[in-house]
Amino acid sequence: MFYVARPAHNLYNLELERQAQNSPHRISPKKVKTHTADMDHSAALLTDIGLGIIFAAGASHLARVLRQPLILGYVLGGVLLGTHVGFGLVADEASIELISEIGLILLLFIIGLEINLRDLARMGKTMFALGFVQFAVCVLIGLAFFKPLGYSIGGGNFDLLYLAVALALSSTLIVVKLLNDKFETGTIAGRLTIGILVLQDIWAIIFMAFQPNLLNPQLGGILRSFGQGLVLVLIAFLASKHILARLFHAAGKLPELVLLSST
């Protein structure tokens, strides 16, 4: 009987493979595939972000040439990237949602830098009166407009109420961006407009606090929801005043720290 001697390095490799298979910390093929899929998704996300920036920049330059608001260029760039009307370069819904959230966070940060609550408070009774009247009148107009179209309230259906409240609210992001582009945020009309928009956001928060209890409008549940929202707003206000203010003041000496701290 003849035996074929194996080289020493082959025996060593076989021993390593056997130990790796018997090790409790070995990486399964499923985990390897999952890791590869995550890397592919990350690369695709970076590609989608790059395409978004390129198309937004090109469309915004076109809007500037046509003397239109830059936000129309941003919207046009998104439409061109989409699948329904555009070229279909960005089709992953998860990537679209994540990119939109990142853009919304950055835009909210820019708007927060432009809004001065002390200047808004100086508007006094005029701002609060206009904010209350505007919301109430627009809700009534919405109720009167959509009710003949077949929408109603009752039986667990609140479509009419949702439409009326949505009609009474404006997009704070878009309006403040337009005012900022026209350098009108510091004017009396601009501050009054921003104040009304802030009050609209407060109305929206109040409605969202009441919304889970519309089917069962008990006073205890409504007060509990409103109290939870009020506590959350209070915590955010105290954190922004005593913690974030000192943090950004310390980081304001270096632009890089401002960017890193804001993200």
BADO-964078 format. One record per residue (C-alpha): chain; residue in three letters; x, y, z. Coordinates in nm, 4 decimals, decimal comma, padded with zeros to 6 digits. Example, Ala and Ser with C-alpha at 12.3 -4.5 7.8 and 13.67 -1.06 7.14 Angstrom:
<recs>
(rec "A"; "Ala"; (01,2300; -00,4500; 00,7800))
(rec "A"; "Ser"; (01,3670; -00,1060; 00,7140))
</recs>
This chain:
<recs>
(rec "A"; "Met"; (00,0000; 00,0000; 00,0000))
(rec "A"; "Phe"; (00,1360; 00,3358; -00,1025))
(rec "A"; "Tyr"; (00,0841; 00,6685; 00,0794))
(rec "A"; "Val"; (00,1190; 01,0088; -00,0781))
(rec "A"; "Ala"; (00,2838; 01,2572; 00,1540))
(rec "A"; "Arg"; (00,1146; 01,5977; 00,1655))
(rec "A"; "Pro"; (00,3233; 01,9094; 00,1874))
(rec "A"; "Ala"; (00,3490; 02,0645; 00,5319))
(rec "A"; "His"; (00,1797; 02,3927; 00,4320))
(rec "A"; "Asn"; (-00,1227; 02,2059; 00,2951))
(rec "A"; "Leu"; (-00,1625; 02,0210; 00,6229))
(rec "A"; "Tyr"; (-00,1351; 02,3503; 00,8081))
(rec "A"; "Asn"; (-00,4069; 02,5086; 00,5915))
(rec "A"; "Leu"; (-00,6354; 02,2105; 00,6432))
(rec "A"; "Glu"; (-00,5877; 02,2389; 01,0180))
(rec "A"; "Leu"; (-00,6727; 02,6096; 01,0076))
(rec "A"; "Glu"; (-00,9893; 02,5424; 00,8073))
(rec "A"; "Arg"; (-01,0910; 02,2699; 01,0536))
(rec "A"; "Gln"; (-01,0366; 02,5022; 01,3499))
(rec "A"; "Ala"; (-01,2300; 02,7834; 01,1786))
(rec "A"; "Gln"; (-01,5233; 02,5503; 01,1139))
(rec "A"; "Asn"; (-01,5277; 02,4327; 01,4743))
(rec "A"; "Ser"; (-01,4776; 02,7816; 01,6201))
(rec "A"; "Pro"; (-01,7871; 02,9415; 01,7798))
(rec "A"; "His"; (-01,6825; 03,2787; 01,6318))
(rec "A"; "Arg"; (-01,6716; 03,1712; 01,2700))
(rec "A"; "Ile"; (-01,8528; 03,3886; 01,0155))
(rec "A"; "Ser"; (-02,1391; 03,2144; 00,8428))
(rec "A"; "Pro"; (-02,1963; 03,2526; 00,4665))
(rec "A"; "Lys"; (-02,5279; 03,4238; 00,5448))
(rec "A"; "Lys"; (-02,3515; 03,6950; 00,7461))
(rec "A"; "Val"; (-02,0980; 03,7412; 00,4666))
(rec "A"; "Lys"; (-02,3782; 03,7910; 00,2152))
(rec "A"; "Thr"; (-02,5531; 04,0357; 00,4488))
(rec "A"; "His"; (-02,2330; 04,2348; 00,4975))
(rec "A"; "Thr"; (-02,1783; 04,2459; 00,1212))
(rec "A"; "Ala"; (-02,5364; 04,3634; 00,0658))
(rec "A"; "Asp"; (-02,4913; 04,6400; 00,3252))
(rec "A"; "Met"; (-02,1737; 04,7555; 00,1511))
(rec "A"; "Asp"; (-02,3520; 04,7576; -00,1847))
(rec "A"; "His"; (-02,6408; 04,9583; -00,0347))
(rec "A"; "Ser"; (-02,3980; 05,2109; 00,1174))
(rec "A"; "Ala"; (-02,2207; 05,2527; -00,2157))
(rec "A"; "Ala"; (-02,5534; 05,2966; -00,3943))
(rec "A"; "Leu"; (-02,6612; 05,5525; -00,1332))
(rec "A"; "Leu"; (-02,3456; 05,7584; -00,1869))
(rec "A"; "Thr"; (-02,4054; 05,7421; -00,5614))
(rec "A"; "Asp"; (-02,7649; 05,8594; -00,5176))
(rec "A"; "Ile"; (-02,6539; 06,1485; -00,2950))
(rec "A"; "Gly"; (-02,3937; 06,2513; -00,5516))
(rec "A"; "Leu"; (-02,6507; 06,2413; -00,8332))
(rec "A"; "Gly"; (-02,8909; 06,4440; -00,6191))
(rec "A"; "Ile"; (-02,6314; 06,7150; -00,5597))
(rec "A"; "Ile"; (-02,5356; 06,7283; -00,9276))
(rec "A"; "Phe"; (-02,8939; 06,7515; -01,0546))
(rec "A"; "Ala"; (-02,9926; 07,0006; -00,7838))
(rec "A"; "Ala"; (-02,6974; 07,2239; -00,8702))
(rec "A"; "Gly"; (-02,7699; 07,2112; -01,2440))
(rec "A"; "Ala"; (-03,1428; 07,2737; -01,2048))
(rec "A"; "Ser"; (-03,0865; 07,5570; -00,9550))
(rec "A"; "His"; (-02,8530; 07,7313; -01,2003))
(rec "A"; "Leu"; (-03,1261; 07,6993; -01,4613))
(rec "A"; "Ala"; (-03,3769; 07,8517; -01,2193))
(rec "A"; "Arg"; (-03,1341; 08,1369; -01,1495))
(rec "A"; "Val"; (-03,0992; 08,2103; -01,5214))
(rec "A"; "Leu"; (-03,4784; 08,2121; -01,5567))
(rec "A"; "Arg"; (-03,5042; 08,4369; -01,2462))
(rec "A"; "Gln"; (-03,7084; 08,1817; -01,0555))
(rec "A"; "Pro"; (-03,6750; 08,0746; -00,6887))
(rec "A"; "Leu"; (-03,3951; 07,8247; -00,6373))
(rec "A"; "Ile"; (-03,6300; 07,5850; -00,4600))
(rec "A"; "Leu"; (-03,8061; 07,5268; -00,7932))
(rec "A"; "Gly"; (-03,4708; 07,4131; -00,9283))
(rec "A"; "Tyr"; (-03,4318; 07,1694; -00,6412))
(rec "A"; "Val"; (-03,7765; 07,0271; -00,7086))
(rec "A"; "Leu"; (-03,6989; 07,0008; -01,0804))
(rec "A"; "Gly"; (-03,3747; 06,8174; -01,0054))
(rec "A"; "Gly"; (-03,5631; 06,5653; -00,7912))
(rec "A"; "Val"; (-03,8253; 06,5142; -01,0600))
(rec "A"; "Leu"; (-03,5572; 06,4459; -01,3200))
(rec "A"; "Leu"; (-03,3974; 06,1853; -01,0951))
(rec "A"; "Gly"; (-03,7248; 06,0064; -01,0201))
(rec "A"; "Thr"; (-03,8794; 05,7071; -01,1911))
(rec "A"; "His"; (-04,2249; 05,8372; -01,2788))
(rec "A"; "Val"; (-04,1330; 06,1399; -01,4909))
(rec "A"; "Gly"; (-03,7534; 06,1579; -01,4876))
(rec "A"; "Phe"; (-03,4677; 05,9347; -01,5973))
(rec "A"; "Gly"; (-03,5080; 05,6806; -01,3173))
(rec "A"; "Leu"; (-03,1524; 05,7207; -01,1903))
(rec "A"; "Val"; (-03,2645; 05,6995; -00,8270))
(rec "A"; "Ala"; (-03,5277; 05,4303; -00,7766))
(rec "A"; "Asp"; (-03,4594; 05,2877; -00,4297))
(rec "A"; "Glu"; (-03,7341; 05,4110; -00,1963))
(rec "A"; "Ala"; (-03,5147; 05,3634; 00,1122))
(rec "A"; "Ser"; (-03,2422; 05,5830; -00,0372))
(rec "A"; "Ile"; (-03,4946; 05,8481; -00,1377))
(rec "A"; "Glu"; (-03,6419; 05,8562; 00,2132))
(rec "A"; "Leu"; (-03,2979; 05,8766; 00,3788))
(rec "A"; "Ile"; (-03,1755; 06,1522; 00,1450))
(rec "A"; "Ser"; (-03,4927; 06,3532; 00,2042))
(rec "A"; "Glu"; (-03,4503; 06,3210; 00,5817))
(rec "A"; "Ile"; (-03,0880; 06,4397; 00,5617))
(rec "A"; "Gly"; (-03,1889; 06,7378; 00,3484))
(rec "A"; "Leu"; (-03,4757; 06,8205; 00,5834))
(rec "A"; "Ile"; (-03,2435; 06,8172; 00,8861))
(rec "A"; "Leu"; (-02,9928; 07,0492; 00,7186))
(rec "A"; "Leu"; (-03,2671; 07,2841; 00,6019))
(rec "A"; "Leu"; (-03,4223; 07,2970; 00,9488))
(rec "A"; "Phe"; (-03,0815; 07,3834; 01,0915))
(rec "A"; "Ile"; (-03,0402; 07,6700; 00,8434))
(rec "A"; "Ile"; (-03,3905; 07,7982; 00,9234))
(rec "A"; "Gly"; (-03,3161; 07,7773; 01,2940))
(rec "A"; "Leu"; (-03,0155; 08,0015; 01,2433))
(rec "A"; "Glu"; (-03,2339; 08,2617; 01,0715))
(rec "A"; "Ile"; (-03,5218; 08,2674; 01,3224))
(rec "A"; "Asn"; (-03,4840; 08,4879; 01,6286))
(rec "A"; "Leu"; (-03,7556; 08,4229; 01,8853))
(rec "A"; "Arg"; (-03,6912; 08,7574; 02,0565))
(rec "A"; "Asp"; (-03,7631; 08,9472; 01,7353))
(rec "A"; "Leu"; (-04,0802; 08,7438; 01,6876))
(rec "A"; "Ala"; (-04,1923; 08,8130; 02,0429))
(rec "A"; "Arg"; (-04,1608; 09,1874; 01,9793))
(rec "A"; "Met"; (-04,4432; 09,1608; 01,7256))
(rec "A"; "Gly"; (-04,6698; 09,1125; 02,0261))
(rec "A"; "Lys"; (-05,0465; 09,0934; 01,9967))
(rec "A"; "Thr"; (-05,0497; 09,1513; 01,6219))
(rec "A"; "Met"; (-04,8675; 08,8279; 01,5469))
(rec "A"; "Phe"; (-05,0750; 08,6168; 01,7874))
(rec "A"; "Ala"; (-05,4028; 08,7667; 01,6665))
(rec "A"; "Leu"; (-05,3184; 08,7088; 01,3004))
(rec "A"; "Gly"; (-05,1947; 08,3572; 01,3728))
(rec "A"; "Phe"; (-05,5155; 08,2631; 01,5527))
(rec "A"; "Val"; (-05,7492; 08,4257; 01,2995))
(rec "A"; "Gln"; (-05,5626; 08,2839; 01,0003))
(rec "A"; "Phe"; (-05,5773; 07,9261; 01,1288))
(rec "A"; "Ala"; (-05,9406; 07,9432; 01,2403))
(rec "A"; "Val"; (-06,0648; 08,1095; 00,9205))
(rec "A"; "Cys"; (-05,8725; 07,8695; 00,6945))
(rec "A"; "Val"; (-06,0096; 07,5677; 00,8835))
(rec "A"; "Leu"; (-06,3653; 07,6984; 00,8397))
(rec "A"; "Ile"; (-06,3031; 07,7616; 00,4689))
(rec "A"; "Gly"; (-06,1681; 07,4079; 00,4343))
(rec "A"; "Leu"; (-06,4717; 07,2592; 00,6065))
(rec "A"; "Ala"; (-06,7087; 07,4594; 00,3839))
(rec "A"; "Phe"; (-06,5157; 07,3702; 00,0681))
(rec "A"; "Phe"; (-06,4649; 06,9954; 00,1121))
(rec "A"; "Lys"; (-06,8013; 06,9067; 00,2691))
(rec "A"; "Pro"; (-07,0009; 06,9461; -00,0572))
(rec "A"; "Leu"; (-06,7454; 06,7173; -00,2214))
(rec "A"; "Gly"; (-06,8627; 06,4231; -00,0106))
(rec "A"; "Tyr"; (-06,6218; 06,4390; 00,2835))
(rec "A"; "Ser"; (-06,7639; 06,4161; 00,6324))
(rec "A"; "Ile"; (-06,6809; 06,3702; 00,9998))
(rec "A"; "Gly"; (-06,8257; 06,0810; 01,1964))
(rec "A"; "Gly"; (-06,8299; 05,7042; 01,2190))
(rec "A"; "Gly"; (-06,4530; 05,6868; 01,2583))
(rec "A"; "Asn"; (-06,3988; 05,8951; 00,9450))
(rec "A"; "Phe"; (-06,2167; 06,2260; 00,9892))
(rec "A"; "Asp"; (-06,1155; 06,3001; 00,6304))
(rec "A"; "Leu"; (-06,2952; 06,6351; 00,6316))
(rec "A"; "Leu"; (-06,1137; 06,7490; 00,9466))
(rec "A"; "Tyr"; (-05,7732; 06,6384; 00,8175))
(rec "A"; "Leu"; (-05,8223; 06,8209; 00,4883))
(rec "A"; "Ala"; (-05,9397; 07,1380; 00,6607))
(rec "A"; "Val"; (-05,6430; 07,1431; 00,8995))
(rec "A"; "Ala"; (-05,4002; 07,0673; 00,6172))
(rec "A"; "Leu"; (-05,5461; 07,3564; 00,4174))
(rec "A"; "Ala"; (-05,4839; 07,5931; 00,7108))
(rec "A"; "Leu"; (-05,1137; 07,5072; 00,7352))
(rec "A"; "Ser"; (-04,8261; 07,6317; 00,5209))
(rec "A"; "Ser"; (-04,4792; 07,4965; 00,4596))
(rec "A"; "Thr"; (-04,2474; 07,6810; 00,6961))
(rec "A"; "Leu"; (-03,9450; 07,5417; 00,5129))
(rec "A"; "Ile"; (-04,0444; 07,6710; 00,1707))
(rec "A"; "Val"; (-04,1640; 08,0136; 00,2866))
(rec "A"; "Val"; (-03,8589; 08,0839; 00,5036))
(rec "A"; "Lys"; (-03,6309; 07,9658; 00,2227))
(rec "A"; "Leu"; (-03,7987; 08,2072; -00,0188))
(rec "A"; "Leu"; (-03,7770; 08,4930; 00,2321))
(rec "A"; "Asn"; (-03,4112; 08,4135; 00,2909))
(rec "A"; "Asp"; (-03,3369; 08,4129; -00,0827))
(rec "A"; "Lys"; (-03,4993; 08,7578; -00,1148))
(rec "A"; "Phe"; (-03,3271; 08,8907; 00,2004))
(rec "A"; "Glu"; (-03,6639; 08,9704; 00,3584))
(rec "A"; "Thr"; (-03,6355; 08,7761; 00,6829))
(rec "A"; "Gly"; (-03,5343; 09,0917; 00,8717))
(rec "A"; "Thr"; (-03,8184; 09,3107; 00,7442))
(rec "A"; "Ile"; (-04,1409; 09,3702; 00,9365))
(rec "A"; "Ala"; (-04,3423; 09,1716; 00,6826))
(rec "A"; "Gly"; (-04,0874; 08,8907; 00,6897))
(rec "A"; "Arg"; (-04,0829; 08,8676; 01,0706))
(rec "A"; "Leu"; (-04,4624; 08,8769; 01,0821))
(rec "A"; "Thr"; (-04,4824; 08,6003; 00,8224))
(rec "A"; "Ile"; (-04,2327; 08,3854; 01,0099))
(rec "A"; "Gly"; (-04,4250; 08,4433; 01,3332))
(rec "A"; "Ile"; (-04,7487; 08,3249; 01,1742))
(rec "A"; "Leu"; (-04,5685; 08,0195; 01,0371))
(rec "A"; "Val"; (-04,4314; 07,9362; 01,3823))
(rec "A"; "Leu"; (-04,7843; 07,9624; 01,5248))
(rec "A"; "Gln"; (-04,9054; 07,7315; 01,2484))
(rec "A"; "Asp"; (-04,6432; 07,4780; 01,3542))
(rec "A"; "Ile"; (-04,7696; 07,5082; 01,7120))
(rec "A"; "Trp"; (-05,1268; 07,4471; 01,5911))
(rec "A"; "Ala"; (-05,0019; 07,1417; 01,4022))
(rec "A"; "Ile"; (-04,8292; 07,0072; 01,7154))
(rec "A"; "Ile"; (-05,1476; 07,0563; 01,9181))
(rec "A"; "Phe"; (-05,3566; 06,8786; 01,6553))
(rec "A"; "Met"; (-05,1081; 06,5898; 01,6373))
(rec "A"; "Ala"; (-05,1319; 06,5583; 02,0161))
(rec "A"; "Phe"; (-05,5123; 06,5332; 01,9950))
(rec "A"; "Gln"; (-05,5205; 06,3159; 01,6832))
(rec "A"; "Pro"; (-05,4708; 05,9718; 01,8486))
(rec "A"; "Asn"; (-05,7785; 06,0344; 02,0684))
(rec "A"; "Leu"; (-06,0236; 06,1432; 01,7989))
(rec "A"; "Leu"; (-06,2001; 05,8058; 01,7995))
(rec "A"; "Asn"; (-06,2335; 05,8134; 02,1773))
(rec "A"; "Pro"; (-06,2277; 06,1808; 02,2777))
(rec "A"; "Gln"; (-06,1918; 06,1384; 02,6506))
(rec "A"; "Leu"; (-06,0532; 06,4291; 02,8465))
(rec "A"; "Gly"; (-05,7945; 06,2157; 03,0240))
(rec "A"; "Gly"; (-05,6424; 06,0780; 02,7044))
(rec "A"; "Ile"; (-05,6360; 06,4194; 02,5393))
(rec "A"; "Leu"; (-05,4685; 06,5797; 02,8402))
(rec "A"; "Arg"; (-05,2176; 06,2961; 02,8591))
(rec "A"; "Ser"; (-05,1219; 06,3322; 02,4923))
(rec "A"; "Phe"; (-05,1010; 06,7083; 02,5218))
(rec "A"; "Gly"; (-04,8930; 06,6800; 02,8394))
(rec "A"; "Gln"; (-04,6465; 06,4411; 02,6765))
(rec "A"; "Gly"; (-04,6033; 06,6750; 02,3823))
(rec "A"; "Leu"; (-04,5607; 06,9734; 02,6136))
(rec "A"; "Val"; (-04,2941; 06,7932; 02,8170))
(rec "A"; "Leu"; (-04,1073; 06,7008; 02,4983))
(rec "A"; "Val"; (-04,1144; 07,0614; 02,3744))
(rec "A"; "Leu"; (-04,0030; 07,1882; 02,7152))
(rec "A"; "Ile"; (-03,7091; 06,9463; 02,7271))
(rec "A"; "Ala"; (-03,6043; 07,0465; 02,3749))
(rec "A"; "Phe"; (-03,6293; 07,4164; 02,4640))
(rec "A"; "Leu"; (-03,4230; 07,3803; 02,7823))
(rec "A"; "Ala"; (-03,1620; 07,1704; 02,6043))
(rec "A"; "Ser"; (-03,1308; 07,4227; 02,3217))
(rec "A"; "Lys"; (-03,1043; 07,7150; 02,5629))
(rec "A"; "His"; (-02,8646; 07,5783; 02,8255))
(rec "A"; "Ile"; (-02,6716; 07,3020; 02,6476))
(rec "A"; "Leu"; (-02,6733; 07,3587; 02,2724))
(rec "A"; "Ala"; (-02,6260; 07,7358; 02,3061))
(rec "A"; "Arg"; (-02,3044; 07,6910; 02,5034))
(rec "A"; "Leu"; (-02,1899; 07,4135; 02,2710))
(rec "A"; "Phe"; (-02,2349; 07,6225; 01,9557))
(rec "A"; "His"; (-02,0851; 07,9284; 02,1250))
(rec "A"; "Ala"; (-01,7729; 07,7268; 02,2051))
(rec "A"; "Ala"; (-01,7639; 07,5799; 01,8537))
(rec "A"; "Gly"; (-01,8318; 07,9137; 01,6811))
(rec "A"; "Lys"; (-01,4627; 08,0000; 01,6733))
(rec "A"; "Leu"; (-01,3962; 07,7297; 01,4129))
(rec "A"; "Pro"; (-01,6296; 07,6700; 01,1137))
(rec "A"; "Glu"; (-01,5376; 07,3016; 01,1070))
(rec "A"; "Leu"; (-01,6611; 07,2533; 01,4622))
(rec "A"; "Val"; (-01,9888; 07,4271; 01,3785))
(rec "A"; "Leu"; (-02,0499; 07,1828; 01,0920))
(rec "A"; "Leu"; (-01,9528; 06,8774; 01,2977))
(rec "A"; "Ser"; (-02,1542; 06,9881; 01,6000))
(rec "A"; "Ser"; (-02,4651; 07,0573; 01,3924))
(rec "A"; "Thr"; (-02,4529; 06,7130; 01,2321))
</recs>
